[in-house]
Amino acid sequence: MPRNRNSGRALYPIFRKRENVLCAPVRCGRRDVGNGRPGVPGGARFVDYRVVSDEGDYRVDTVTPSAALVLRPSAKSSLYASYLQGLESAGVAPDDAENAGEVLAPARSKQWEVGARLEILGACAALSWFHIDQALAYTDAANYYVVNGRALYRGFEASLQGNLAKNVSLALSGQRLVSEQAKTGSDELDGNEVVNAPRWSGSAFAVNGGACYTGARFSDDENLARLPGYVPFSLGANYRWEMPSGQVVTLRINGDNIFNKRC
């Protein structure tokens, strides 16, 4: 890693994040509970967050709680609700910003989720609603990269995974997302969609191939420029044979974005 010759310190920031799980009086971790009886997994996480950079060092110590409620109406179904907090890096100012290279302080995030899972005909189906509240980082009108306001994400996610036949698997997923910039103090930004947050996305994979869809999304905070949606395809194949010695050898070949779609 490059270092400043005068100080001997790293020119690029070094992030160190140490987490310790502190179990609460309720069960720590996740556990399914049968016969319709509620389970209440919960706990807390101690986060020791340190940043070492040529601009200066700082350290944040905090505790982030989490809790959940899990019900199992039957052996093949479950309902859950969860809440958790986390400490996330706000990133480093990009090279074209006035404060290029500045390390922004970490910020607390919150997430709520309610969902259901059901096993049917050997497949697993899931549906959930989520709400995520994160710090909003962007380049402001003065060309400074700042953390100001909140990025809110709300939506639904659905998935289906199972086997169509022996050795033939299928995985489908889709997401509807509503994003919003809030508490920025600017009428031009509040209420706008968050940068690079597509309203629709999804994927479909079967056997050794599949596709992922990412919908159109805005590329700037004022929502003046929109990037088009795209669908990259993946494809793979494998061949398996047994050696005279009895050893089994498998040859695999995989390709991602085989049609070279731009993101």
Secondary structure, DSSP 8 states (H G I E B T S, - for coil): --B-TTT--BSS-EEEEEEEEEE-SS--S-----TT--B--EEEEEEEEEEEETTEEEEEEEEEEEEEEEEEEETTEEEEEEEEEEEE---B--TTSTTTT-B---EEEEEEEEEEEEEETTEEEEEEEEEEEEEEEEE-TTS-EEEEEEEEEEEEEEEEEEEEETTEEEEEEEEEEEEEEES-S-TTTTT---TT--SEEEEEEETTEEEEEE--EESSTTS--EE--B--EEEEEEEEEE-TTS-EEEEEEEEESTT----
